[in-house]
Amino acid sequence: MGIFGRQLLNVIEWNETRDDVLFWKWNNDEIKKGSRLIIRPGQDAIFLYNGKIEGVFKDEGNYEIETQIIPFLSTLKGFKFGFNSGLRAEVLFVNTKEFLVRWGTKNPINIPAQNMPGGIPIRAFGTFNVKIDDYIVLIDKIAGIKKSFTIKDIEERTLSLLDQLLMKWIVKEGKDMFNLQANAYDIARGIKEDLDMDLIKIGLTVTDLKVSSFNYPEQIQKMIEKNASYEMVGDLGRYQHISAVDSLEKNPGGSMNNMVQAGLGLAMGAEMINNMKKMTSSNESSAPPASSTPSTGLICKNCSQPLAANMKFCSNCGEKVELATSTGANKFCSQCGAKLDAGAKFCSECGNKL
């Protein structure tokens, strides 16, 4: 393949090899006798003469200029120039496929939010599909100035516009600032309509637009994650405990964490007291009934059950009563059951006053 104007080839074809080009203008030299036009799949060829469209060819193939192209051009079909001096004309090759354009906010945009005077700075990212829709407008607005038009040119035109449209449709829809992703479809639909109205001015149309993600500042993102955690946990008390433990693990030495730790300790202490009360109540309800045996000052050394003077075995636990005599030579502590001398005033084991 070569560029027309070389006597050996005389070919008019798309010589641009990049795949991000929407159109490319061939105007290298004169069209002469023997020239051929090559149209490949996904291409249209538009013949221009004096800046006006003479004909549009959409079928792929290899055509002879003299017999297959010139006779069908609108104003040149009766032109007799014999291809001796040649015809100075332009051929605009148009890529008919849809192009995917990736976009993102150039700078964070501040979305109004309640109790936040400066708004919330948000970034958004997504894609949109675009293709050539109107040849006449495209040639009038773009092709008359540029030799080619690429995806980069579209990005430069739409970058700042998308920031404005994003803010417009978030605010217009009145969506929850902390749940934009769930409403991305409605927001994208509004942006697509406005963006299409702008690009149609240069002969392009937007066939689809998507918002892939919204990015919040780190502090806002943490709030969203905590809110999601709370929704998952469901119980406020449990959520507070989880938050406190998480805080202690991350920064055990901080003053705020010390306060949290103290509060958590108090809460745990109160819970322990409640548990102890429950246990005590349970033990009291399950304890054996008090003995109606008259007190003699003697108790079982195993279970501290009061003993009668003539008992040889404890009626509560079956423990053998040792030296439980009524001679008065010995006595037992009423608290711990220790055997004591008859004249003792305090227990030698536990210090209880007799």
VMD Tcl script that draws the C-alpha trace (Angstrom):
set ca {
  {0.00 0.00 0.00}
  {1.16 3.51 -0.74}
  {0.03 7.08 -0.98}
  {-1.61 8.25 -4.19}
  {0.64 10.40 -6.32}
  {3.26 7.70 -6.88}
  {3.00 6.68 -10.51}
  {3.33 2.97 -9.72}
  {0.35 2.65 -7.38}
  {-2.14 5.51 -7.90}
  {-4.14 4.26 -4.86}
  {-6.56 6.25 -2.75}
  {-6.91 4.50 0.59}
  {-6.85 5.02 4.35}
  {-3.17 5.17 5.25}
  {-3.75 5.94 8.93}
  {-2.81 2.87 11.01}
  {-4.08 4.00 14.42}
  {-7.32 2.38 15.64}
  {-8.49 5.41 17.67}
  {-9.11 7.64 14.61}
  {-12.69 8.59 13.73}
  {-11.86 10.12 10.36}
  {-8.77 10.75 8.23}
  {-8.54 13.06 5.22}
  {-6.73 12.01 2.04}
  {-5.57 15.02 0.03}
  {-2.07 14.06 -0.96}
  {-2.18 14.83 -4.65}
  {-4.33 15.01 -7.78}
  {-6.63 12.19 -8.85}
  {-5.38 10.96 -12.20}
  {-6.21 8.36 -14.80}
  {-5.70 4.80 -13.53}
  {-6.25 5.71 -9.92}
  {-8.10 3.25 -7.71}
  {-10.16 3.71 -4.53}
  {-9.94 1.06 -1.80}
  {-12.67 0.95 0.85}
  {-12.23 -1.55 3.67}
  {-14.84 -2.97 6.09}
  {-15.97 -0.39 8.64}
  {-15.06 2.55 6.37}
  {-16.97 5.09 4.33}
  {-15.33 7.26 1.66}
  {-16.60 10.82 1.12}
  {-15.45 12.77 -1.94}
  {-15.10 16.52 -1.41}
  {-14.65 19.14 -4.11}
  {-14.22 22.80 -3.22}
  {-15.24 21.93 0.35}
  {-18.56 20.36 -0.65}
  {-19.64 16.71 -0.55}
  {-19.76 15.23 -4.07}
  {-20.54 11.65 -3.11}
  {-20.51 9.11 -0.26}
  {-19.40 5.52 -0.87}
  {-20.13 2.92 1.82}
  {-19.61 -0.45 0.14}
  {-16.23 -2.03 0.69}
  {-14.23 -2.90 -2.37}
  {-11.65 -1.81 -4.94}
  {-12.97 0.76 -7.44}
  {-11.61 2.41 -10.58}
  {-11.91 6.19 -10.28}
  {-12.52 6.84 -13.99}
  {-15.29 4.29 -14.61}
  {-16.80 3.49 -11.18}
  {-16.47 6.61 -9.07}
  {-16.40 9.84 -11.11}
  {-19.56 9.03 -13.16}
  {-21.57 8.86 -9.95}
  {-20.36 12.03 -8.29}
  {-23.08 14.65 -8.10}
  {-21.51 17.54 -9.99}
  {-18.48 15.87 -11.53}
  {-20.17 13.11 -13.51}
  {-20.20 15.28 -16.63}
  {-16.76 16.68 -16.02}
  {-14.41 16.05 -18.96}
  {-10.83 16.44 -18.00}
  {-9.37 13.35 -19.60}
  {-7.24 12.73 -16.52}
  {-4.37 14.49 -18.25}
  {-4.06 17.38 -15.85}
  {-5.75 15.56 -12.99}
  {-8.48 16.56 -10.56}
  {-7.66 18.14 -7.22}
  {-10.20 16.67 -4.82}
  {-10.22 15.44 -1.25}
  {-11.36 12.07 0.05}
  {-12.48 11.82 3.67}
  {-12.29 8.30 5.11}
  {-14.72 7.79 8.01}
  {-14.52 5.03 10.60}
  {-18.10 3.78 11.06}
  {-17.61 1.73 14.23}
  {-18.51 2.81 17.77}
  {-15.67 4.03 19.94}
  {-15.35 3.46 23.67}
  {-14.21 6.55 25.55}
  {-13.10 6.30 29.18}
  {-13.75 9.33 31.36}
  {-13.20 10.53 34.89}
  {-13.71 13.79 36.74}
  {-10.81 16.14 36.14}
  {-11.04 17.50 39.69}
  {-13.19 16.50 42.69}
  {-16.62 18.08 42.42}
  {-18.31 19.40 45.55}
  {-21.81 17.99 45.87}
  {-24.14 19.92 48.24}
  {-24.86 17.99 51.44}
  {-26.86 18.79 54.56}
  {-24.83 20.18 57.48}
  {-21.75 20.43 55.25}
  {-21.46 24.02 53.92}
  {-18.62 23.19 51.54}
  {-20.31 20.08 50.20}
  {-18.78 16.64 49.72}
  {-15.89 16.35 47.19}
  {-16.60 13.36 44.96}
  {-14.86 11.81 41.96}
  {-16.59 9.62 39.39}
  {-15.37 7.31 36.62}
  {-17.05 5.61 33.70}
  {-17.23 5.09 29.93}
  {-19.34 6.21 26.99}
  {-19.72 5.03 23.39}
  {-19.65 7.47 20.50}
  {-19.81 7.27 16.71}
  {-20.13 9.56 13.69}
  {-23.77 10.42 12.99}
  {-23.90 13.36 10.55}
  {-21.25 13.64 7.81}
  {-22.29 17.13 6.73}
  {-21.99 18.61 10.23}
  {-18.74 16.73 10.85}
  {-17.16 18.14 7.71}
  {-18.47 21.64 8.38}
  {-17.31 21.77 12.02}
  {-14.27 19.50 12.14}
  {-12.96 18.15 8.84}
  {-12.58 21.60 7.33}
  {-10.05 22.40 10.06}
  {-8.37 19.11 11.01}
  {-6.80 16.41 8.89}
  {-7.88 13.75 11.39}
  {-10.06 13.42 14.47}
  {-9.26 11.01 17.33}
  {-10.58 9.77 20.66}
  {-8.15 12.15 22.32}
  {-9.95 15.08 20.67}
  {-13.28 13.84 22.07}
  {-11.80 13.48 25.56}
  {-10.49 17.04 25.48}
  {-13.90 18.34 24.43}
  {-15.95 16.40 26.99}
  {-13.72 16.32 30.09}
  {-14.81 19.58 31.71}
  {-18.38 19.19 30.42}
  {-18.79 15.83 32.16}
  {-17.86 17.40 35.51}
  {-20.69 19.91 35.12}
  {-23.20 17.30 33.97}
  {-22.32 14.96 36.82}
  {-23.01 17.65 39.42}
  {-26.22 18.67 37.64}
  {-27.75 15.21 37.58}
  {-26.74 14.19 41.09}
  {-28.36 17.33 42.47}
  {-31.36 17.13 40.12}
  {-32.15 13.56 41.06}
  {-31.90 14.48 44.76}
  {-30.11 11.26 45.51}
  {-28.63 10.23 48.84}
  {-25.05 11.47 48.90}
  {-23.94 8.28 50.64}
  {-25.60 5.91 48.20}
  {-24.79 7.29 44.76}
  {-23.69 3.94 43.34}
  {-27.19 2.52 43.74}
  {-28.52 5.42 41.66}
  {-25.76 5.36 39.04}
  {-28.13 4.22 36.26}
  {-30.49 7.19 36.59}
  {-27.60 9.64 36.85}
  {-25.87 8.12 33.79}
  {-29.04 8.32 31.72}
  {-29.37 12.05 32.36}
  {-25.69 12.70 31.60}
  {-25.94 10.73 28.33}
  {-28.85 12.84 27.08}
  {-27.04 16.11 27.74}
  {-23.70 14.90 26.39}
  {-25.36 13.65 23.21}
  {-26.95 17.07 22.67}
  {-23.50 18.65 22.85}
  {-21.66 16.20 20.59}
  {-24.40 16.20 17.95}
  {-23.27 19.75 17.24}
  {-20.11 18.32 15.64}
  {-21.78 15.36 13.93}
  {-21.26 12.75 16.67}
  {-23.78 10.82 18.75}
  {-23.49 9.12 22.15}
  {-25.00 5.63 22.05}
  {-24.35 4.64 25.66}
  {-22.89 6.03 28.89}
  {-22.09 4.32 32.18}
  {-20.95 5.52 35.60}
  {-18.63 2.79 36.85}
  {-17.85 4.12 40.32}
  {-18.03 7.03 42.73}
  {-15.05 7.78 44.97}
  {-15.50 9.61 48.26}
  {-12.82 11.23 50.46}
  {-11.28 8.81 52.94}
  {-13.19 10.22 55.92}
  {-16.55 9.96 54.13}
  {-15.75 6.45 52.93}
  {-15.09 5.36 56.52}
  {-18.45 6.77 57.58}
  {-20.15 4.80 54.82}
  {-18.37 1.60 55.84}
  {-19.34 2.09 59.50}
  {-22.93 2.72 58.50}
  {-22.89 -0.48 56.47}
  {-21.40 -2.36 59.46}
  {-24.17 -1.05 61.69}
  {-26.79 -2.20 59.22}
  {-25.19 -5.65 59.18}
  {-24.93 -5.91 62.98}
  {-28.39 -4.52 63.66}
  {-27.98 -4.18 67.44}
  {-26.68 -0.81 68.64}
  {-25.08 -2.20 71.82}
  {-23.26 -4.86 69.89}
  {-22.13 -2.32 67.31}
  {-20.70 -0.07 70.05}
  {-18.79 -2.97 71.58}
  {-17.36 -3.93 68.18}
  {-16.31 -0.32 67.50}
  {-14.67 0.00 70.94}
  {-12.72 -3.25 70.59}
  {-11.62 -2.30 67.07}
  {-10.42 1.09 68.32}
  {-8.44 -0.48 71.16}
  {-6.73 -2.90 68.79}
  {-5.66 -0.10 66.45}
  {-4.41 2.38 69.09}
  {-4.27 0.94 72.61}
  {-2.31 3.89 74.02}
  {-4.52 6.81 72.90}
  {-6.33 8.95 75.46}
  {-9.63 8.52 73.68}
  {-9.10 4.81 73.65}
  {-8.37 4.90 77.37}
  {-11.75 6.51 77.89}
  {-13.35 3.90 75.69}
  {-11.51 1.18 77.55}
  {-12.69 2.56 80.90}
  {-16.25 2.76 79.67}
  {-16.02 -0.75 78.28}
  {-14.58 -1.93 81.60}
  {-17.46 -0.38 83.51}
  {-19.93 -1.98 81.18}
  {-18.22 -5.35 81.55}
  {-18.10 -4.91 85.36}
  {-21.80 -4.13 85.49}
  {-22.48 -7.16 83.38}
  {-20.40 -9.33 85.72}
  {-22.33 -8.01 88.76}
  {-25.59 -8.84 87.07}
  {-24.32 -12.31 86.29}
  {-23.20 -12.81 89.90}
  {-26.62 -11.71 91.14}
  {-28.24 -14.20 88.85}
  {-25.91 -16.95 90.06}
  {-26.57 -16.06 93.71}
  {-30.28 -16.08 93.14}
  {-29.98 -19.44 91.40}
  {-27.88 -20.90 94.23}
  {-30.29 -19.67 96.86}
  {-33.21 -21.21 95.07}
  {-31.39 -24.55 94.76}
  {-29.90 -24.61 98.32}
  {-31.31 -27.20 100.74}
  {-33.80 -25.91 103.31}
  {-32.38 -24.70 106.60}
  {-32.19 -27.32 109.34}
  {-34.64 -27.08 112.20}
  {-32.08 -28.69 114.47}
  {-31.53 -26.61 117.64}
  {-28.15 -24.82 117.61}
  {-25.52 -26.32 119.87}
  {-22.54 -24.34 118.61}
  {-21.30 -27.35 116.66}
  {-21.10 -27.35 112.84}
  {-19.99 -29.81 110.19}
  {-16.41 -29.18 109.15}
  {-17.25 -30.20 105.57}
  {-20.44 -28.22 104.80}
  {-20.79 -25.98 107.92}
  {-24.23 -27.47 108.67}
  {-25.27 -26.94 112.37}
  {-25.07 -30.22 114.29}
  {-27.00 -31.58 117.17}
  {-25.09 -32.67 120.24}
  {-25.69 -36.37 119.71}
  {-24.95 -36.50 115.94}
  {-22.21 -38.83 114.75}
  {-22.66 -38.03 111.06}
  {-23.74 -34.78 109.36}
  {-27.38 -34.96 108.24}
  {-26.58 -32.73 105.23}
  {-23.43 -34.24 103.69}
  {-22.85 -37.43 105.67}
  {-19.45 -36.31 106.97}
  {-18.39 -38.13 110.19}
  {-18.53 -35.86 113.21}
  {-15.25 -35.95 115.03}
  {-15.06 -35.21 118.74}
  {-18.58 -33.86 118.67}
  {-19.09 -34.55 122.33}
  {-21.07 -32.69 124.87}
  {-18.33 -32.71 127.53}
  {-17.48 -29.11 126.85}
  {-13.74 -29.94 126.55}
  {-13.72 -28.67 122.98}
  {-15.83 -26.48 120.78}
  {-15.98 -25.66 117.10}
  {-15.87 -22.38 115.14}
  {-19.33 -21.43 113.87}
  {-17.78 -20.02 110.66}
  {-15.20 -22.54 109.51}
  {-15.89 -25.54 111.75}
  {-12.36 -25.69 113.15}
  {-11.92 -27.56 116.50}
  {-10.99 -25.16 119.26}
  {-10.07 -25.24 122.93}
  {-12.97 -24.78 125.30}
  {-11.68 -21.40 126.51}
  {-10.90 -19.93 123.07}
  {-12.49 -16.53 122.32}
  {-11.39 -16.29 118.67}
  {-11.01 -18.98 116.00}
  {-7.38 -19.87 115.38}
  {-8.17 -20.71 111.73}
  {-10.31 -17.84 110.48}
  {-10.20 -15.25 113.30}
  {-13.94 -15.37 113.91}
  {-15.03 -14.02 117.29}
  {-16.67 -16.83 119.28}
}
mol new
graphics top color blue
foreach p $ca { graphics top sphere $p radius 0.5 }
foreach p [lrange $ca 0 end-1] q [lrange $ca 1 end] { graphics top cylinder $p $q radius 0.2 }
display resetview
